[in-house]
Amino acid sequence: MIRAQVIVRPRASIFDPQGDAVGRAIQHLGVSKLKQAHVGKFIELELEGDDVEAVRGQLETICKDLLSNPVIEDYVLTINGKEDLTGLAASAAKLAKRSPKAKKEKA
């Protein structure tokens, strides 16, 4: 059996009103160190078979065309416990690594 998990969340450049509301509520509880909160979706899928490579493309299609809105959301696909940063999530991860803000935070 193949187990896949998909996390879908708003892109970093898109305002997340739910995340903003959650963040403000957490701060009202007295947690002053919270920097940011994001609200997304978690989807777990179970597929028959053991050939991950045979279903990887289908899972990517499901993520792009059904589970996420590629205009405003990114996704991370995990198959059998291994994160698969392909598709939109890979682009976002690569951009985050190259951004000047990310380089400043590492320094």
N, C-alpha and C positions, 0 to 999 in steps of 0.2 A: 504494500500500500504506500502511496505517495501522499505526504502531508505538506500542504502549502499554506503559508500565512502571508497575508497582504496587509500592509499598513498604508493607508491613504491619508494624506494631510495637505492642507493648503500650502502652496508654494511660498517660499520666504518673502517674495515680493508682493504677495497678496495679503490684504488686511484680513485677519481672522477674528470676526466679532465674537464668536463663541469662546475662543481662546482668551481674548481680551477680558470678557466677562468673568471667566473662570479665574484668570490672573488677579483681577480686582477683588474677587470674593476671597481668594486665598490671602491676599494682603490684608483684608479686613479681619481675617482670623488671627492676624498678628505675625504672619510670616513675612518679614521685611526683606529677606535676602532673595526672594523670587525675582528672577530677571524677566522671564517670559513664559507664557503657557500657550500650548497649541492643542486644539481639539481636532481629532480625525476619526477615521474608521478602522476597525480591525476585522478582517474577514479570514476565516479558516476554511480551507477546502481539503477534502479527502478524495483521492482518485485511485481507481483500481490499477494494479500493475506495479512494476518496479523500475521501468525504463524512464528515468528522469529526463534524459535527453529527448525522448520521443514526445513528451508532453510540455517541455519547456516553452516552445513556441506558442502552444495553445494557451498556456498560462499567461504569457506576455500579452497575447491578444485579449484575453479576458480582462487583464488589468487595465490595458489602454482603452479598450472599447466599451467596457461595461462598468467596471468598478471605480474608475477615476475619470475626472474631466481633465484632459491633458492641458487645457488652457489655464486652469487655476490650481490644479492639484498635481502633486508628485506621489509616487508610490515606491515602496520597497517590497520586493518579493523574496520570501524565504522558502526554500524547498528542502524538506527533510532536515531542517535545522541549519542550513547553509544559506547565508544571505546572498542573493543574486542581484547585484546592482547593474542591471541592464535596463534599457529603456530610459524613461524620464528620470528616474531616481539616479541613474549613473551620471546623467548630464548635470543634475543639481549637485551631486557630490563632487564632481570634477570642478564645477564652477566655484563651489565653496572653498575648495583647497587652493584655488588660484586667486581668489579675491584678496584685495589689500587688507580688508578687515580681518580675514582669517589669518593672514600673515602677521598682523599686529598682535592678535590674541595669542599666537604661539610664542611671540617674543617675550 
